[in-house]
Amino acid sequence: MATEQTTVTLKQIAADLAEKHDLSKKLMNEILSADLVGLLVKNLKKGNRVRIAGLGILQVKKRAARTGRNPATGESIQIPAKKKIAFRAAKELKEAVGK
């Protein structure tokens, strides 16, 4: 039996942190949205890995060009090379979620 998942937004997380640390919601939202996300993007664009203790590692990986198949027609198609964001969960996160 599947349960419905709730989506928690960055804005909601900012509001929880703001309340916990006695800061304004607006300030905390700005810190997370502009500063944290901006720095993550900046570092990933440079090719840096980003390690967040207790959460995991974000990094950019390159996918080589390859030949695929159109499922509707069966025709072979060339899929171009591209970059993708990979996330590897930390041991602590795996253990916390797996319980």
N, C-alpha and C positions, 0 to 999 in steps of 0.2 A: 504494500500500500504506500503510494508516494505522498509525501507531505509537501505542502506549498512552501516555497522558500520566500523569505522576506529579503528585499534588497535594502542594504544600508548605504546611504550616500556619504560622500566626504563631508558634506555640510552637516549631517547628523552627527558624525564622529567629531567634527569641530565643536558642535554645540555641547556634546558630552564632555569633551576636554576643557572647554571654556568654563563650564560649571564646576568641574573638579578642581581647576586651578584658579578660580576667581578672576577670570578674564572675560572680556566682552566676546560675544559670539562672533561679531564682525571681525575683530582682531584675529581670533583663532582661525576663522575661516580663511582670512587673508594669508595667514602664515602657512596653512596647509595647502590651500589652492595655488597661490602664486609662488610662494617660496619653496615648499617641499616638492611639489610636482614639477615646478620649473627646474629645480636643481637635479631632480632625477632625470628629466628629459635631456638637460644639458650634458650630464655625464654619460648617459647612454649614447647620445649622438657622437660624443668623442670616442666611443668604443670602450669606455670604462665599465667594469662590473660594479654594481652597487650592492653592497652587503648590508642588510638591516638585521642586527642581532635579534634572534628569537623569531624572526619572520622568514628570511630567506635571502636568496641572491637573484638579482635581475641582471640580465646581460643580453646583448645583441648577438645573434648568431646568423651566419650567412647560409642561405639555402642555395645549392647549385641549380643551374638550369637542368631541366629534365623533360623527358617525353611522357605525356599523359594521354588519356583516352577520353573523348567526349562520351559520357554515358548514354546520351540520347541517340547518337548516330554511330558510335563505335569508331569514329574517325580519330586518328592519331593527331595530337596537337603538341606544340612546343610550349612548355611552361617556362617563363623567364626566371633567371636568378633573382633572388630578393633577400632582404634582411627580415628577421623576425625577432620579437622580444621573447626571451625564454625566462621562466621563473622556476627556481629550484627551492622548494620549501625547506626550512631549517628543521633539524631533528626535533627541537622543542615544539614547533608548530605541528608537525606530524603527530607527535605523541599527544598533544593537547586536543587535537581534532579527532584522533583515532579512538579516544576513550568513549 
